[in-house]
Amino acid sequence: MENVQLKIKTLSKQYLSEIIAIRRHLHAHPELSFEEFQTSNYIVSKLKEYHISFNQGIVKTGITALVVGTKTTDSSNKRCIALRADMDALPITEENHVVYKSQSTGVMHACGHDVHTASLLGVAKILNELKHEFEGTVKFIFQPGEEKLPGGASLMITEGVLENPRPQSIFAQHVFPSMEVGKVGFRPGMYMASTDEIYVTIKGKGGHAAMPSDYNNPLLISAAILLELNKIFMQTKQIAPTVLAFGRIAGNGATNVIPDEVKVEGTFRTMDEVWRAEAHHKMKYIAENIAKEMGGTCDFRIEHGYPFLVNDEAKTLKARIAAEEYLGKENVEDLPMRMTAEDFAFFSQQIPACFYRLGTGNKLKGITSGVHTSTFDIDEQALEIAVGLMAWIALNDLQ
């Protein structure tokens, strides 16, 4: 395999300028979740150029492609693995001053999905050229709608993306701006949280602020609910890592006007599905009873989001060893658990999965902005590592 690794590194370096060009094209032409029609057509044009078979139109804009190894051995165990990249952008106006700046006002690849897609195309090109070096099948999944519920991963699974052929494992990488370019990170087991969206409507009785006997202030009811939920859920973190946070409250009143209702929005995240279901019931019960006790009403709606993301222990260890072989042990780091969420979690609930991080920051170049910000960018040297390492991980897992 040493010879194969050398070939991958050579091709990754050789194709770097092409992968950068692909990434820059995608970055300049971002599209929102489930609206990735031009992006999808562009990916298809590249797959045709590389002479790679594909299927398109999965969840409208999603694509799968296959590269089948032609190496033959005595083994009858011809494995299939999957590699996934998301391809949607965010509703953010880019503030970077670069030649590949977003040409779509209010839309930006601020989470690195352009990097993921360009990298996966590079991996497909390399493995297609090296298909005589391996046995088995690599399925490439170009996924829409990671940033928007119910998540493109769940919809692609429903439409059969994990069948015909069915992969025995799946891998994905994600940009990590707080990690310097040249490094990658892994974490076996529980890695990212489930995520639910909370929408609450609290109703009281509005009126003139100077006449308290004539109104029942829904802002006070809302405050009581939020304080009680915060107190209780701050005490229950020993059950499982948990985050309950509210980021928006709207009352549409004025200095002397008490509104009839207040709307509150927030998020709930945890690492345990049993506790998740219990917490949903508990939050709703507490909120509705406080509102009732204070003479109001509460409609507590929870929009069920992504599950927790779990990295298969064996697959992640194998991928980490492959990364250490490819980059050196000093460039492979342990990752802490995160309360952020990713719809790759749906895949991780179906088959053994590994979701790892790609260092894309460079403090010396001033590339330090986080994802989901208007100044997010990457050190494009990371693309060489992204392409080569994923190709190497794929071939190792096919063994």
Secondary structure as UniProt FT lines:
FT   HELIX           2..14
FT   HELIX           16..28
FT   TURN            33..34
FT   HELIX           37..49
FT   TURN            50..51
FT   STRAND          53..58
FT   TURN            59..61
FT   STRAND          62..68
FT   STRAND          80..86
FT   STRAND          89..90
FT   TURN            99..100
FT   TURN            105..106
FT   HELIX           113..129
FT   HELIX           131..133
FT   STRAND          137..143
FT   TURN            146..147
FT   TURN            149..150
FT   HELIX           152..158
FT   TURN            159..162
FT   STRAND          169..180
FT   TURN            181..182
FT   STRAND          184..186
FT   STRAND          189..192
FT   STRAND          196..203
FT   STRAND          207..208
FT   TURN            209..210
FT   HELIX           212..214
FT   HELIX           218..234
FT   TURN            237..239
FT   STRAND          242..250
FT   TURN            255..256
FT   STRAND          257..258
FT   STRAND          261..270
FT   HELIX           273..293
FT   TURN            294..295
FT   STRAND          297..303
FT   STRAND          309..311
FT   HELIX           313..327
FT   HELIX           329..331
FT   STRAND          332..334
FT   TURN            343..344
FT   HELIX           345..348
FT   TURN            349..350
FT   STRAND          353..362
FT   HELIX           363..365
FT   TURN            371..372
FT   TURN            374..375
FT   TURN            380..381
FT   HELIX           382..398
//
